[in-house]
Amino acid sequence: MEQTAAQWSVDRARELYKVDQWGLGYFSINEHGNICVQAASDSPHKIDLKKLIDELNKRKIHMPVLIRFMDILRDRIAQLSNAFNHAIEDNEYEGKYLPLFPIKVNQERDVVTSMLEHGKEFGLGLEAGSKAELLIVLAMTTDLKTPIVCNGYKDREFVSLVGMAHQMGKTIFPVIENYEELETFIAYYKETGIMPRLGLRIKLSTRGVGKWAKTGGDASKFGLRVPEVLRAIERLKEENLLHALNLLHFHIGSQVTKIKVVKQAIVETMRVFVEVVRLGAKLDYLDIGGGLGVDYDGSSRESHSTINYSLREYAGDIVYRVKQICQENGIPVPNLLSESGRFLAAHYSLMVTNVPAISSIRPCGLDFPKPEKGYGPVKEMFDILPTISKDNFSECYHDAVQYRSEALSLFNLGYLTLPERAYMEEVYWQIMRRVHEISRQTGIQTPEIEDLESELSDTYFANFSLFQSLPDSWAIDQLFPIMPIHRLNEEPDRLGTVVDLTCDSDGVIDQYIGEDGPRPSMMLHSINNGDHYYIGIFMIGAYQETLGELHNLFGDTHAVQIRIQGDNQYKIENLIKGDTIHQVLNYVSFNRGELLHKMRDQIEQAVDDGRLDLEESAKLMGLYEEGFYGYTYFEE
């Protein structure tokens, strides 16, 4: 049942949007009804997000804007490292743990720099999966002890770069993803005498769970099958290079939702690990890959957007099982590496956008002719409206659907006027609203009535591009926390669906956090003309910032890097202006000068033909030329 105005409170807003659950103490709601951000759950300082947005607007930094809270990155690294270090201490584990940040998760320079800066005390390293990423990683890791793991396919140039980095003294581990790569490294060794410390990625039979389940298992893209592992070991023995094999690696997929899968993968991997050691390899490191999930929706239900385990349980299970199997087989425990990029980066950034317009299926206030007699479908539907009750709302729903279908047929045959159809539509949606209201009050829902929520929702046009800023929401139906960043001390009074500015029907967010699972809409506030209404999209630091594309030529948004220095005290460490129209046109090979020339010729022809006067032509040319330097999004 919906809350009444007297029952509404900030606490109710926390429950509705599950801020405490997914926010993990980084996000909260203050007494003014505004979202606040802090560097850690025990941090004494908070930033009022609405106040920050108001100040950014005064700086002419218009919405949408990506906000990066770099302090959160340090806390995530500390939490991950401390969890493993506590597990190591509790289990008297003799190896060490080192976190890795796979830069494919977020290749932004400031993110990589901050990861290295904040992660130095924890021994954090980087993972590269391509030549471009390798060039970044080699330059950024100035400390020779910083671990570097290289995944992905490797050609001769890649191998040469790795070999020379090893020769420099860098702690670098190229991981063999397919057998042919091993032969490339051996050929390089025969030419140069240089062989870096190698890793092998094994293809487990254990499969992950969730959207990335196919990353693991027999059909996975990367890794060596067990027969290939044996073949690789024999080949290294032939060349007296088995001593170079120092790392074993596996990966069962991103965002693993169930801890039992992690346990199964560790056990299977460690059985392989033991056998490889017995065959003569000196395996000093075990890279458990990624997979550590985050809770996007604040629920404990089974879904792709949440996990059924804690960080402490995750780290404890891994350390315990690795030690147990090593101990049973009398071999030293390996040092542990993990590539938990989603865990490290997801929370640190969010996007705030404004809502320029709302579209609604609500009474238009027009004076439609009301049927007063007869038995046609419009009159029958009109008679339903005052009779809807808790006892008959389902029957009224089915009758209204039938009468609407009949009325539309009459309209298409020319027997129903446009005003009569308009009145029919008004009455139909009033019936649907009443049916939906009673259904929610009683808790009685059929699948058909349940679908009404999305149909009845108002459409909130948000000033952003889903394809640019939230690609996983479109591509793989990833759920992200979305909510107003202010007015949370007021009861939201409308069901809404957020859509973007693109002229694409896929540019809609159709999954929101709900009390019992994802909902097709969310509770939002009415907006008066002229009011600013801001919506935040949270936990987008992993993958979203670099996967975006230029649908409708909406480019990168403004990005602001924030350091929290006190209560509502902060420093803007970096401001990256969003793409201008001129820049995105260059991306698709349109030349500004050529376009200006073509447009000027057409305007001059319009003047010659008398369709524009000189003043009008100058104004149009000025607007056209000025447009090249504008933001690709709406500017307030």
C-alpha positions as semicolon CSV with decimal commas, in nm:
position;residue;x (nm);y (nm);z (nm)
1;M;0,000;0,000;0,000
2;E;0,127;0,349;-0,076
3;Q;0,238;0,561;0,217
4;T;0,031;0,866;0,307
5;A;0,190;1,208;0,337
6;A;0,175;1,185;0,719
7;Q;0,372;0,860;0,712
8;W;0,644;0,982;0,479
9;S;0,994;1,045;0,613
10;V;1,356;1,039;0,508
11;D;1,375;0,693;0,665
12;R;1,100;0,577;0,432
13;A;1,299;0,715;0,137
14;R;1,600;0,510;0,249
15;E;1,382;0,199;0,251
16;L;1,217;0,272;-0,082
17;Y;1,541;0,326;-0,272
18;K;1,747;0,082;-0,056
19;V;2,021;0,341;-0,012
20;D;2,171;0,182;0,299
21;Q;2,204;-0,155;0,128
22;W;2,371;-0,071;-0,204
23;G;2,526;0,251;-0,075
24;L;2,751;0,068;0,177
25;G;2,789;0,385;0,382
26;Y;2,923;0,589;0,090
27;F;2,577;0,730;0,021
28;S;2,309;0,848;0,265
29;I;2,019;1,095;0,291
30;N;2,039;1,402;0,516
31;E;1,760;1,577;0,702
32;H;1,704;1,811;0,406
33;G;1,619;1,515;0,184
34;N;1,940;1,535;-0,019
35;I;2,178;1,252;-0,105
36;C;2,514;1,283;0,069
37;V;2,846;1,124;-0,025
38;Q;3,135;1,029;0,202
39;A;3,471;0,860;0,152
40;A;3,397;0,566;0,383
41;S;3,121;0,450;0,615
42;D;3,316;0,576;0,918
43;S;3,423;0,906;0,760
44;P;3,323;1,217;0,959
45;H;3,279;1,431;0,647
46;K;2,993;1,436;0,398
47;I;2,920;1,621;0,077
48;D;2,559;1,725;0,005
49;L;2,519;1,617;-0,357
50;K;2,245;1,869;-0,435
51;K;2,460;2,149;-0,293
52;L;2,750;2,028;-0,507
53;I;2,531;2,027;-0,821
54;D;2,407;2,380;-0,747
55;E;2,766;2,498;-0,718
56;L;2,867;2,321;-1,038
57;N;2,580;2,498;-1,216
58;K;2,714;2,832;-1,089
59;R;3,047;2,733;-1,243
60;K;2,863;2,681;-1,575
61;I;2,920;2,306;-1,557
62;H;2,587;2,196;-1,695
63;M;2,412;1,863;-1,663
64;P;2,468;1,581;-1,730
65;V;2,788;1,549;-1,531
66;L;2,992;1,248;-1,426
67;I;3,121;1,290;-1,069
68;R;3,421;1,092;-0,950
69;F;3,488;1,065;-0,579
70;M;3,849;0,952;-0,574
71;D;3,851;0,903;-0,194
72;I;3,615;0,608;-0,236
73;L;3,877;0,427;-0,447
74;R;4,118;0,421;-0,154
75;D;3,855;0,279;0,079
76;R;3,767;0,004;-0,168
77;I;4,133;-0,098;-0,204
78;A;4,173;-0,095;0,175
79;Q;3,858;-0,302;0,231
80;L;3,961;-0,565;-0,023
81;S;4,319;-0,589;0,101
82;N;4,222;-0,592;0,468
83;A;3,970;-0,869;0,412
84;F;4,235;-1,095;0,260
85;N;4,501;-0,995;0,512
86;H;4,267;-1,075;0,802
87;A;4,189;-1,412;0,643
88;I;4,563;-1,474;0,602
89;E;4,620;-1,392;0,968
90;D;4,325;-1,599;1,089
91;N;4,438;-1,903;0,889
92;E;4,811;-1,856;0,959
93;Y;4,863;-1,847;0,585
94;E;5,229;-1,804;0,495
95;G;5,180;-1,631;0,160
96;K;5,076;-1,273;0,091
97;Y;4,787;-1,113;-0,096
98;L;4,824;-0,847;-0,365
99;P;4,524;-0,683;-0,537
100;L;4,530;-0,618;-0,911
101;F;4,327;-0,355;-1,093
102;P;4,237;-0,471;-1,447
103;I;4,240;-0,143;-1,634
104;K;3,980;-0,265;-1,886
105;V;3,731;-0,190;-1,607
106;N;3,817;0,179;-1,631
107;Q;4,112;0,304;-1,834
108;E;4,066;0,671;-1,741
109;R;4,406;0,817;-1,654
110;D;4,296;0,964;-1,322
111;V;4,148;0,630;-1,216
112;V;4,464;0,435;-1,299
113;T;4,679;0,698;-1,129
114;S;4,462;0,699;-0,817
115;M;4,460;0,320;-0,801
116;L;4,840;0,314;-0,801
117;E;4,866;0,604;-0,556
118;H;4,617;0,467;-0,304
119;G;4,714;0,106;-0,360
120;K;5,087;0,146;-0,306
121;E;5,074;0,058;0,064
122;F;4,876;-0,257;-0,022
123;G;5,104;-0,369;-0,305
124;L;4,838;-0,311;-0,571
125;G;4,933;-0,399;-0,928
126;L;4,775;-0,363;-1,270
127;E;4,641;-0,607;-1,527
128;A;4,656;-0,539;-1,902
129;G;4,462;-0,723;-2,169
130;S;4,578;-0,556;-2,491
131;K;4,881;-0,384;-2,641
132;A;4,731;-0,040;-2,579
133;E;4,667;-0,126;-2,215
134;L;5,016;-0,274;-2,185
135;L;5,170;0,055;-2,300
136;I;4,974;0,236;-2,028
137;V;5,069;-0,013;-1,759
138;L;5,440;-0,024;-1,844
139;A;5,471;0,354;-1,822
140;M;5,257;0,400;-1,511
141;T;5,424;0,134;-1,294
142;T;5,739;0,321;-1,194
143;D;5,804;0,093;-0,894
144;L;5,972;-0,226;-1,018
145;K;5,796;-0,426;-0,745
146;T;5,449;-0,338;-0,870
147;P;5,299;-0,661;-1,005
148;I;5,183;-0,659;-1,366
149;V;4,973;-0,940;-1,513
150;C;4,919;-0,957;-1,889
151;N;4,610;-1,137;-2,015
152;G;4,451;-1,153;-2,359
153;Y;4,600;-1,251;-2,694
154;K;4,968;-1,171;-2,746
155;D;5,149;-1,124;-3,076
156;R;5,524;-1,100;-3,128
157;E;5,531;-0,727;-3,053
158;F;5,344;-0,783;-2,727
159;V;5,587;-1,061;-2,632
160;S;5,886;-0,839;-2,707
161;L;5,749;-0,558;-2,490
162;V;5,693;-0,800;-2,203
163;G;6,040;-0,948;-2,246
164;M;6,212;-0,609;-2,235
165;A;6,000;-0,505;-1,934
166;H;6,120;-0,821;-1,759
167;Q;6,477;-0,735;-1,854
168;M;6,427;-0,389;-1,697
169;G;6,344;-0,561;-1,370
170;K;5,967;-0,517;-1,368
171;T;5,758;-0,777;-1,186
172;I;5,562;-0,885;-1,491
173;F;5,369;-1,207;-1,557
174;P;5,247;-1,274;-1,911
175;V;4,971;-1,534;-1,887
176;I;4,955;-1,798;-2,161
177;E;4,594;-1,795;-2,285
178;N;4,641;-2,042;-2,571
179;Y;4,916;-2,286;-2,651
180;E;5,050;-2,100;-2,958
181;E;5,150;-1,808;-2,734
182;L;5,392;-2,037;-2,551
183;E;5,572;-2,112;-2,876
184;T;5,601;-1,738;-2,942
185;F;5,767;-1,685;-2,603
186;I;6,003;-1,979;-2,663
187;A;6,099;-1,842;-3,005
188;Y;6,162;-1,502;-2,847
189;Y;6,380;-1,667;-2,580
190;K;6,587;-1,849;-2,841
191;E;6,654;-1,519;-3,020
192;T;6,721;-1,300;-2,716
193;G;6,794;-1,524;-2,420
194;I;6,515;-1,348;-2,230
195;M;6,227;-1,542;-2,076
196;P;5,991;-1,357;-1,841
197;R;5,809;-1,525;-1,554
198;L;5,519;-1,705;-1,719
199;G;5,167;-1,778;-1,607
200;L;4,919;-2,034;-1,738
201;R;4,547;-1,974;-1,752
202;I;4,354;-2,295;-1,704
203;K;4,011;-2,360;-1,850
204;L;3,803;-2,491;-1,563
205;S;3,503;-2,717;-1,595
206;T;3,346;-2,505;-1,320
207;R;3,121;-2,238;-1,471
208;G;3,030;-1,905;-1,322
209;V;2,678;-1,787;-1,259
210;G;2,504;-1,475;-1,382
211;K;2,538;-1,281;-1,706
212;W;2,904;-1,373;-1,748
213;A;2,873;-1,747;-1,678
214;K;3,015;-1,840;-2,019
215;T;3,348;-1,680;-1,927
216;G;3,425;-2,004;-1,744
217;G;3,356;-2,366;-1,828
218;D;3,468;-2,591;-2,111
219;A;3,347;-2,354;-2,383
220;S;3,513;-2,044;-2,240
221;K;3,706;-1,816;-2,474
222;F;4,040;-1,819;-2,295
223;G;4,255;-2,071;-2,115
224;L;4,426;-2,404;-2,167
225;R;4,244;-2,732;-2,129
226;V;4,412;-2,982;-1,897
227;P;4,571;-3,178;-2,188
228;E;4,714;-2,848;-2,315
229;V;4,847;-2,766;-1,968
230;L;5,039;-3,096;-1,970
231;R;5,161;-3,029;-2,324
232;A;5,285;-2,683;-2,219
233;I;5,471;-2,826;-1,920
234;E;5,639;-3,090;-2,134
235;R;5,736;-2,825;-2,389
236;L;5,892;-2,605;-2,121
237;K;6,081;-2,907;-1,988
238;E;6,219;-2,975;-2,336
239;E;6,367;-2,625;-2,343
240;N;6,481;-2,635;-1,977
241;L;6,243;-2,346;-1,906
242;L;6,002;-2,499;-1,656
243;H;6,156;-2,279;-1,387
244;A;5,997;-1,979;-1,565
245;L;5,644;-2,105;-1,496
246;N;5,558;-1,917;-1,175
247;L;5,186;-1,837;-1,186
248;L;4,858;-2,023;-1,233
249;H;4,550;-1,825;-1,327
250;F;4,178;-1,888;-1,365
251;H;3,872;-1,673;-1,421
252;I;3,510;-1,785;-1,397
253;G;3,339;-1,463;-1,496
254;S;3,252;-1,119;-1,368
255;Q;2,992;-1,055;-1,097
256;V;2,974;-1,411;-0,961
257;T;2,654;-1,414;-0,758
258;K;2,696;-1,735;-0,555
259;I;2,982;-1,823;-0,321
260;K;2,948;-2,196;-0,387
261;V;3,076;-2,141;-0,741
262;V;3,383;-1,962;-0,607
263;K;3,451;-2,254;-0,370
264;Q;3,415;-2,507;-0,651
265;A;3,651;-2,311;-0,875
266;I;3,915;-2,283;-0,602
267;V;3,906;-2,656;-0,529
268;E;3,934;-2,751;-0,898
269;T;4,213;-2,499;-0,956
270;M;4,412;-2,611;-0,653
271;R;4,398;-2,976;-0,765
272;V;4,556;-2,863;-1,092
273;F;4,800;-2,642;-0,899
274;V;4,919;-2,936;-0,687
275;E;4,974;-3,157;-0,991
276;V;5,165;-2,887;-1,181
277;V;5,395;-2,839;-0,880
278;R;5,452;-3,215;-0,863
279;L;5,554;-3,206;-1,229
280;G;5,836;-2,968;-1,136
281;A;5,700;-2,615;-1,180
282;K;5,776;-2,358;-0,912
283;L;5,438;-2,190;-0,878
284;D;5,478;-1,891;-0,646
285;Y;5,154;-1,716;-0,740
286;L;4,787;-1,802;-0,780
287;D;4,579;-1,545;-0,967
288;I;4,213;-1,609;-0,883
289;G;4,096;-1,364;-1,148
290;G;3,788;-1,147;-1,114
291;G;3,435;-1,239;-1,017
292;L;3,399;-1,070;-0,678
293;G;3,054;-0,918;-0,713
294;V;2,886;-0,605;-0,583
295;D;2,527;-0,554;-0,473
296;Y;2,358;-0,324;-0,724
297;D;2,004;-0,351;-0,590
298;G;2,039;-0,388;-0,214
299;S;1,846;-0,714;-0,195
300;S;1,927;-1,066;-0,080
301;R;1,722;-1,229;-0,356
302;E;1,877;-1,439;-0,628
303;S;1,953;-1,220;-0,927
304;H;2,233;-1,105;-1,156
305;S;2,248;-0,773;-0,972
306;T;2,328;-0,895;-0,623
307;I;2,545;-1,150;-0,440
308;N;2,477;-1,401;-0,163
309;Y;2,808;-1,358;0,021
310;S;3,011;-1,094;0,203
311;L;3,364;-0,977;0,128
312;R;3,484;-1,141;0,447
313;E;3,329;-1,475;0,347
314;Y;3,477;-1,450;-0,003
315;A;3,832;-1,386;0,119
316;G;3,806;-1,636;0,405
317;D;3,684;-1,922;0,185
318;I;3,960;-1,869;-0,070
319;V;4,245;-1,847;0,180
320;Y;4,118;-2,143;0,382
321;R;4,075;-2,375;0,083
322;V;4,407;-2,287;-0,077
323;K;4,591;-2,353;0,248
324;Q;4,397;-2,672;0,319
325;I;4,480;-2,832;-0,017
326;C;4,844;-2,722;-0,008
327;Q;4,877;-2,857;0,344
328;E;4,720;-3,190;0,252
329;N;4,974;-3,230;-0,028
330;G;5,281;-3,097;0,151
331;I;5,354;-2,805;-0,080
332;P;5,411;-2,434;0,001
333;V;5,114;-2,201;-0,031
334;P;5,126;-1,950;-0,318
335;N;5,100;-1,575;-0,298
336;L;4,748;-1,470;-0,395
337;L;4,645;-1,220;-0,662
338;S;4,292;-1,116;-0,755
339;E;4,155;-0,900;-1,035
340;S;3,852;-0,758;-0,853
341;G;3,801;-0,455;-1,076
342;R;3,424;-0,422;-1,040
343;F;3,453;-0,431;-0,661
344;L;3,724;-0,164;-0,664
345;A;3,572;0,080;-0,912
346;A;3,191;0,051;-0,918
347;H;3,102;0,281;-0,628
348;Y;3,342;0,567;-0,690
349;S;3,152;0,743;-0,970
350;L;2,797;0,849;-1,041
351;M;2,617;1,061;-1,296
352;V;2,368;1,337;-1,223
353;T;2,127;1,456;-1,488
354;N;1,829;1,687;-1,500
355;V;1,477;1,621;-1,627
356;P;1,369;1,880;-1,888
357;A;1,025;1,729;-1,955
358;I;0,765;1,472;-1,850
359;S;0,512;1,287;-2,062
360;S;0,211;1,141;-1,887
361;I;-0,105;0,936;-1,948
362;R;-0,322;1,166;-1,739
363;P;-0,645;1,357;-1,805
364;C;-0,583;1,638;-2,053
365;G;-0,858;1,861;-1,914
366;L;-1,035;1,894;-2,249
367;D;-1,415;1,914;-2,267
368;F;-1,495;1,589;-2,446
369;P;-1,856;1,496;-2,539
370;K;-1,979;1,240;-2,287
371;P;-2,210;0,964;-2,412
372;E;-2,543;0,983;-2,235
373;K;-2,734;0,702;-2,404
374;G;-2,689;0,398;-2,619
375;Y;-2,500;0,076;-2,569
376;G;-2,181;0,127;-2,770
377;P;-1,837;0,044;-2,630
378;V;-1,767;0,407;-2,532
379;K;-2,089;0,427;-2,328
380;E;-2,023;0,086;-2,171
381;M;-1,672;0,193;-2,069
382;F;-1,809;0,520;-1,926
383;D;-2,050;0,318;-1,711
384;I;-1,766;0,101;-1,570
385;L;-1,572;0,387;-1,413
386;P;-1,792;0,461;-1,107
387;T;-1,848;0,091;-1,031
388;I;-1,486;-0,027;-0,981
389;S;-1,429;-0,181;-0,639
390;K;-1,206;-0,430;-0,459
391;D;-1,458;-0,701;-0,544
392;N;-1,476;-0,651;-0,919
393;F;-1,161;-0,463;-1,031
394;S;-1,025;-0,761;-1,227
395;E;-1,354;-0,803;-1,414
396;C;-1,366;-0,427;-1,483
397;Y;-1,014;-0,447;-1,623
398;H;-1,106;-0,720;-1,872
399;D;-1,430;-0,542;-1,974
400;A;-1,245;-0,214;-2,035
401;V;-0,983;-0,387;-2,251
402;Q;-1,258;-0,546;-2,459
403;Y;-1,456;-0,221;-2,500
404;R;-1,141;-0,034;-2,602
405;S;-1,067;-0,294;-2,869
406;E;-1,424;-0,261;-3,004
407;A;-1,404;0,119;-3,001
408;L;-1,076;0,118;-3,193
409;S;-1,230;-0,109;-3,456
410;L;-1,524;0,132;-3,492
411;F;-1,282;0,425;-3,527
412;N;-1,083;0,248;-3,797
413;L;-1,407;0,176;-3,986
414;G;-1,510;0,542;-3,964
415;Y;-1,799;0,499;-3,715
416;L;-1,629;0,680;-3,425
417;T;-1,523;1,045;-3,436
418;L;-1,185;1,170;-3,316
419;P;-1,339;1,350;-3,011
420;E;-1,527;1,029;-2,924
421;R;-1,208;0,826;-2,947
422;A;-1,024;1,086;-2,736
423;Y;-1,292;1,062;-2,466
424;M;-1,277;0,683;-2,478
425;E;-0,899;0,693;-2,426
426;E;-0,935;0,930;-2,128
427;V;-1,191;0,705;-1,960
428;Y;-0,993;0,388;-2,036
429;W;-0,678;0,513;-1,867
430;Q;-0,875;0,639;-1,568
431;I;-1,009;0,285;-1,531
432;M;-0,661;0,140;-1,563
433;R;-0,526;0,376;-1,295
434;R;-0,805;0,280;-1,058
435;V;-0,753;-0,093;-1,126
436;H;-0,378;-0,061;-1,064
437;E;-0,436;0,136;-0,744
438;I;-0,675;-0,126;-0,603
439;S;-0,444;-0,407;-0,711
440;R;-0,154;-0,257;-0,515
441;Q;-0,373;-0,186;-0,213
442;T;-0,502;-0,542;-0,198
443;G;-0,181;-0,713;-0,307
444;I;-0,382;-0,906;-0,567
445;Q;-0,214;-0,899;-0,906
446;T;-0,256;-1,099;-1,223
447;P;0,025;-1,091;-1,482
448;E;-0,188;-0,863;-1,700
449;I;-0,256;-0,612;-1,423
450;E;0,106;-0,630;-1,311
451;D;0,209;-0,514;-1,659
452;L;-0,001;-0,202;-1,611
453;E;0,272;-0,041;-1,402
454;S;0,496;0,019;-1,700
455;E;0,205;0,135;-1,916
456;L;0,079;0,382;-1,655
457;S;0,420;0,520;-1,566
458;D;0,499;0,877;-1,654
459;T;0,793;0,925;-1,888
460;Y;1,073;1,137;-1,742
461;F;1,294;1,269;-2,021
462;A;1,643;1,285;-1,874
463;N;1,924;1,487;-2,023
464;F;2,168;1,208;-2,107
465;S;2,234;0,922;-2,349
466;L;2,185;0,569;-2,223
467;F;2,419;0,439;-2,493
468;Q;2,697;0,677;-2,395
469;S;2,675;0,680;-2,014
470;L;2,500;0,356;-1,918
471;P;2,569;0,106;-2,199
472;D;2,530;-0,206;-1,984
473;S;2,173;-0,107;-1,896
474;W;2,091;-0,123;-2,268
475;A;2,319;-0,405;-2,378
476;I;2,283;-0,662;-2,100
477;D;1,993;-0,531;-1,886
478;Q;2,225;-0,447;-1,597
479;L;2,038;-0,289;-1,306
480;F;2,190;0,024;-1,151
481;P;2,072;0,223;-0,848
482;I;1,877;0,524;-0,979
483;M;1,694;0,781;-0,766
484;P;1,632;1,153;-0,714
485;I;1,922;1,323;-0,537
486;H;1,696;1,575;-0,358
487;R;1,338;1,625;-0,232
488;L;1,363;1,292;-0,049
489;N;1,192;1,449;0,253
490;E;0,887;1,479;0,026
491;E;0,679;1,179;-0,071
492;P;0,728;1,088;-0,438
493;D;0,382;1,093;-0,593
494;R;0,430;0,958;-0,945
495;L;0,540;0,634;-1,104
496;G;0,803;0,718;-1,359
497;T;1,026;0,564;-1,623
498;V;1,350;0,740;-1,716
499;V;1,426;0,775;-2,088
500;D;1,717;0,947;-2,258
501;L;1,747;1,210;-2,530
502;T;1,823;0,974;-2,817
503;C;1,559;0,910;-3,080
504;D;1,587;0,537;-3,018
505;S;1,313;0,334;-2,854
506;D;1,583;0,135;-2,669
507;G;1,692;0,453;-2,490
508;V;1,485;0,373;-2,182
509;I;1,576;0,239;-1,841
510;D;1,323;-0,036;-1,773
511;Q;1,461;-0,188;-1,451
512;Y;1,460;-0,021;-1,111
513;I;1,521;-0,135;-0,755
514;G;1,202;-0,270;-0,600
515;E;1,111;-0,414;-0,264
516;D;1,058;-0,765;-0,401
517;G;1,274;-0,751;-0,714
518;P;1,324;-0,529;-1,017
519;R;1,033;-0,304;-1,111
520;P;0,956;-0,151;-1,451
521;S;0,921;0,197;-1,297
522;M;1,017;0,394;-0,990
523;M;0,859;0,650;-0,758
524;L;0,946;1,007;-0,856
525;H;0,817;1,355;-0,777
526;S;0,588;1,587;-0,968
527;I;0,777;1,876;-1,123
528;N;0,640;2,228;-1,150
529;N;0,727;2,434;-1,456
530;G;1,066;2,593;-1,411
531;D;1,177;2,361;-1,130
532;H;1,506;2,176;-1,151
533;Y;1,476;1,804;-1,084
534;Y;1,790;1,597;-1,061
535;I;1,828;1,220;-1,086
536;G;2,142;1,031;-0,986
537;I;2,263;0,710;-1,151
538;F;2,501;0,536;-0,912
539;M;2,771;0,267;-0,916
540;I;2,881;0,331;-1,274
541;G;3,257;0,333;-1,216
542;A;3,309;-0,016;-1,358
543;Y;3,304;-0,040;-1,740
544;Q;3,042;0,232;-1,804
545;E;3,287;0,520;-1,840
546;T;3,477;0,363;-2,131
547;L;3,218;0,144;-2,307
548;G;2,994;0,428;-2,423
549;E;2,922;0,499;-2,789
550;L;2,810;0,795;-2,997
551;H;2,447;0,710;-3,067
552;N;2,284;1,021;-3,216
553;L;2,628;1,185;-3,169
554;F;2,582;1,242;-2,797
555;G;2,940;1,253;-2,672
556;D;3,121;1,226;-2,341
557;T;2,965;1,420;-2,056
558;H;3,146;1,665;-1,834
559;A;3,348;1,481;-1,568
560;V;3,445;1,629;-1,233
561;Q;3,701;1,475;-0,998
562;I;3,628;1,551;-0,632
563;R;3,838;1,524;-0,315
564;I;3,639;1,549;0,008
565;Q;3,809;1,783;0,258
566;G;3,538;1,839;0,521
567;D;3,163;1,869;0,564
568;N;3,050;2,018;0,233
569;Q;3,412;2,111;0,171
570;Y;3,578;1,970;-0,135
571;K;3,837;2,035;-0,398
572;I;3,779;1,995;-0,770
573;E;4,102;1,824;-0,866
574;N;4,019;1,789;-1,231
575;L;3,745;1,901;-1,465
576;I;3,719;1,736;-1,804
577;K;3,480;1,924;-2,027
578;G;3,238;1,708;-2,221
579;D;3,251;1,672;-2,596
580;T;3,142;1,962;-2,809
581;I;2,944;1,906;-3,127
582;H;3,257;2,001;-3,323
583;Q;3,450;1,718;-3,155
584;V;3,193;1,444;-3,211
585;L;3,156;1,546;-3,576
586;N;3,531;1,499;-3,612
587;Y;3,495;1,147;-3,470
588;V;3,275;1,057;-3,766
589;S;3,494;1,240;-4,021
590;F;3,281;1,551;-4,076
591;N;3,491;1,863;-4,123
592;R;3,361;2,181;-3,960
593;G;3,500;2,405;-4,233
594;E;3,338;2,201;-4,509
595;L;3,000;2,199;-4,332
596;L;3,018;2,576;-4,275
597;H;3,098;2,631;-4,641
598;K;2,806;2,415;-4,759
599;M;2,565;2,584;-4,519
600;R;2,682;2,933;-4,615
601;D;2,623;2,858;-4,985
602;Q;2,266;2,747;-4,910
603;I;2,194;3,054;-4,697
604;E;2,329;3,287;-4,966
605;Q;2,108;3,113;-5,222
606;A;1,808;3,162;-4,992
607;V;1,891;3,535;-4,975
608;D;1,921;3,553;-5,354
609;D;1,583;3,381;-5,389
610;G;1,418;3,616;-5,140
611;R;1,343;3,345;-4,884
612;L;1,569;3,511;-4,623
613;D;1,663;3,875;-4,574
614;L;2,014;3,978;-4,476
615;E;1,935;4,005;-4,105
616;E;1,776;3,659;-4,101
617;S;2,065;3,506;-4,294
618;A;2,320;3,652;-4,052
619;K;2,124;3,523;-3,753
620;L;2,093;3,173;-3,899
621;M;2,461;3,157;-3,993
622;G;2,557;3,276;-3,646
623;L;2,342;3,013;-3,477
624;Y;2,476;2,742;-3,704
625;E;2,841;2,835;-3,644
626;E;2,791;2,876;-3,269
627;G;2,632;2,530;-3,251
628;F;2,965;2,362;-3,327
629;Y;3,102;2,473;-2,992
630;G;2,805;2,376;-2,781
631;Y;2,763;2,075;-2,548
632;T;2,602;1,776;-2,722
633;Y;2,339;1,768;-2,443
634;F;2,071;2,020;-2,345
635;E;2,218;2,326;-2,174
636;E;2,014;2,498;-1,906
